Each structure stands twice: as structure tokens, then as C-alpha cells.
């Protein structure tokens, strides 16, 4: 049985994706101290969410930690010790495998960095196995994450970089979208139309990349005529060092992730 400790939005998305696959509702349980979270989780997934996890922890052979990092020690302190054979999966951002092993008493761990598009089945997740995780454990995590998007195994040393790029990345795209909407308004479009055009443009461009219609450089060049309108806009981006700015954004997020993990 897979037991979710914490029943927030990410846990809900993972559980919903998992039962859309091969799992049955009887193979999954959840626990949360919040009644609102419990009700929302069950309403979305059809999976029971408990107010007391004492018996469930004893029965679970897989436990997924989905609480806020700052609440992890408190949450684990209120639960009975996990059985030695239990696989522990953590989506607690910034909590390293070494700390997870100390808190849970097991090296049969997999640390995961998902992102919020997982909630619409378009996640980009990376995972790093602990020292005692088996091939079967990593296969299970790959299947769990793969039910809601892309899943890739990496060394734990790369998870801070993953956090900075794909974990925080949706916020960068949302900020870009807002900037495009405001720019459209600045040149005379009303907010509704500017928003509609922006969202469809981002979605369409992402789909072209996803279908491998060309590399980012190739697709950009295909839109750009010499001395044309796109060229003029891109020239401003070049002058402002748009790529350098994004590089610095990701580096800053990576460095903060390292700080939070200490």
C-alpha cells in the first residue's frame, strides 16, 4: 500500500495520476491533519484520507512525504516509526537524502523534485534514489511520476539545479506571460484579448517544441525575417541580455535551494 503523508495539491495530483494508471483505490491511502485538505483530496481522487495514520503507517510498504519542508520533523514526530522495509519517497523541497535518512531511520529512500504542472498531467519531475533504494523502488517512482508527466532519474547533486530550472520554472513562464499581457495592453490591446493571444501563443510555441518541429534556435529563426518586426523585438532582447538574465535567475534559485538544504 502507498500512504501519502500530507494531502495538499501536489499529493492530490500524484495520487489522481497514480489511480488513473494501474493502481486501484484500495492500494492508496492518505493522511493529513487538515480537515479541509482531507476532504479536498478525497473529493478529487476518491481515495480515503485519514485523520489518524497510526494503523496505516504500520501497513504501508511505501510512504510518500508530501508536507512542507519546515513541517517535516513535526509531522514525522507525530507518527509511529516506519517499518524497516518501507520505501520512503519525499517531495519535500530542499530536504537532502542524508537528512531524510536521519529522520526516517532508513536508507530506502527516493527524493523527488516535481513541479506544479504535474497537477494538470504535464509535470517535469526528477528523482534521486537513496543508498538502499532498489531497482524496483526506482521503477515504482518512475511509474508514479510518469503517470503525471515527464520523469527522469538524476544524481542527488543535480536536484538543486533541477529545482531552479523546472521546479521554479513555471513561475518564470507565468511572469513572462504577465509581461506579454501588459506589453499587449501597452500597444493598444484590451486585457482580455491580450491575455487570450498570450496564452495561445505560449501554448502553441511549446507544442511546436514538444513535437520537435525544430530546435529553439531553428524555430526562432523561422519566424524572424531580416530587419522585420520579430527581428526588431529580438534585438531589444539581445541588447538587454535576455538569456543572461534568465541564466542569473536560475543560478539565484539554485543557490537558494542549496542554502535551504543545509
Residue, then its C-alpha position, 0 to 999 in steps of 0.5 A: x500500500x502507498x500512504x501519502x503523508x500530507x494531502x495538499x495539491x501536489x499529493x492530490x495530483x500524484x495520487x489522481x495520476x497514480x489511480x488513473x494508471x494501474x493502481x486501484x483505490x484500495x492500494x492508496x491511502x492518505x493522511x493529513x491533519x487538515x480537515x479541509x485538505x482531507x476532504x479536498x483530496x478525497x473529493x478529487x481522487x476518491x481515495x480515503x484520507x485519514x485523520x489518524x495514520x497510526x494503523x496505516x503507517x504500520x501497513x504501508x510498504x511505501x510512504x510518500x512525504x508530501x508536507x512542507x519542508x519546515x513541517x517535516x520533523x513535526x509531522x514525522x514526530x507525530x507518527x509511529x516509526x516506519x517499518x524497516x522495509x518501507x520505501x520512503x519517497x519525499x517531495x519535500x523541497x530542499x530536504x537532502x537524502x542524508x537528512x531524510x535518512x536521519x529522520x526516517x531511520x532508513x536508507x530506502x529512500x527516493x527524493x523527488x523534485x516535481x513541479x506544479x504542472x504535474x497537477x494538470x498531467x504535464x509535470x517535469x519531475x526528477x528523482x534521486x534514489x537513496x543508498x538502499x533504494x532498489x531497482x524496483x523502488x526506482x521503477x515504482x517512482x518512475x511509474x508514479x511520476x510518469x503517470x503525471x508527466x515527464x520523469x527522469x532519474x538524476x544524481x542527488x547533486x543535480x536536484x538543486x539545479x533541477x529545482x531552479x530550472x523546472x521546479x521554479x520554472x513555471x513561475x518564470x513562464x507565468x511572469x513572462x506571460x504577465x509581461x506579454x499581457x501588459x506589453x499587449x495592453x501597452x500597444x493598444x490591446x484590451x486585457x482580455x484579448x491580450x491575455x487570450x493571444x498570450x496564452x495561445x501563443x505560449x501554448x502553441x510555441x511549446x507544442x511546436x517544441x514538444x513535437x520537435x518541429x525544430x530546435x529553439x534556435x531553428x524555430x526562432x529563426x523561422x519566424x524572424x525575417x531580416x530587419x522585420x518586426x520579430x527581428x526588431x523585438x529580438x534585438x531589444x532582447x539581445x541588447x538587454x541580455x535576455x538569456x543572461x538574465x534568465x541564466x542569473x535567475x536560475x543560478x539565484x534559485x539554485x543557490x537558494x535551494x542549496x542554502x535551504x538544504x543545509 
